[in-house]
């Protein structure tokens, strides 16, 4: 093919070769947007600080296997009702239900702490009645600046809150140092648990256990070991 023929060829005019995939208009717009906004660019509007409360119904898989699906479903409904009324009263919002617990966020740390204590008291009342299958729930509280992804919280601080919850025993509330420091001026007993390296996280965290039973006179249930 001579030069004149090559210049007049459809390929030289930007045509798509036979069998080639033509990018869609939306893909072209996305590529143009990525070129204008480098991946390393950090937005100026930093996410607001949030207190994160994570709950976990300990050994729920074993409980479900023992009591069956229908009883397990009724037990989970009781759990959900308790956590949701406490979250609402503490002016928090539920970000996700994990299947055997929830992830909730609050605009202030004291709201998350107040909510966790209220939950444990209601679970204690439920367990001490002797009329129902007990609910042994562990909780973790952390604070950070999570991103919002399709209505759900996202980021390292969320993962940290989940790991803090996993470090707690049933019926207990464990917090990180950033949470415990805000409680120094309040009449709440906080016991240091030491510096722990949490699964999947490169830096260790100082963990503390909140003595919610002594926060206010009330029912003191036996705790699971």
Secondary structure as UniProt FT lines:
FT   HELIX           3..7
FT   HELIX           10..13
FT   TURN            18..19
FT   HELIX           25..36
FT   TURN            39..40
FT   STRAND          50..57
FT   TURN            58..59
FT   HELIX           60..67
FT   HELIX           69..89
FT   TURN            90..91
FT   STRAND          93..97
FT   STRAND          102..106
FT   HELIX           109..128
FT   STRAND          137..144
FT   STRAND          147..149
FT   TURN            150..151
FT   STRAND          152..154
FT   HELIX           156..166
FT   TURN            170..171
FT   STRAND          173..176
FT   HELIX           177..180
FT   HELIX           181..183
FT   TURN            184..185
FT   STRAND          190..196
FT   TURN            199..200
FT   STRAND          205..210
FT   HELIX           212..214
//
